Structures are given as structure tokens and as C-alpha cells.
Amino acid sequence: MQVPIGQLIRDELRRQGKTNQWLATQIHVNPRTVNKIFLKEVIDTQQLLLISKALDVDFFKAFSEALQ
């Protein structure tokens, strides 16, 4: 089972009412990179950790749940 991580991140960012620019600043990337993250099915763990901290959401949990 594949985890649509980019979509989960985008949905959470929207749910929180935050912008791509805000997330880009938080994780120290270009806003275009945030748009690319939304399309990803695979993501670097360090980048996912930064995103999880910025949005205060454990995105790693989605992968753990996929193991069940």
C-alpha cells in the first residue's frame, strides 16, 4: 500500500489555513519546492521530520498505519 504523503501534507496545510510560502519558510526551501512536495509519493525522512514539526503533525504515523 502506498501512502499519498504529498497529498496528506497539502491537505493538512490547507486545513490549518497556512500558505505554501509559510511552509517553505519553516522548512527552509523555495515555495516551488513545496509545490513539488505535494506531488511526491516518496519523501526524504529528514524533510518529512521538518514538515511534521512545522505543522505539528506526525506524518510518519501514516506509514506506520500502512504496515498494519
Helices and strands as residue ranges (DSSP letters): H 5-15, H 20-27, H 31-38, H 45-55, H 60-67
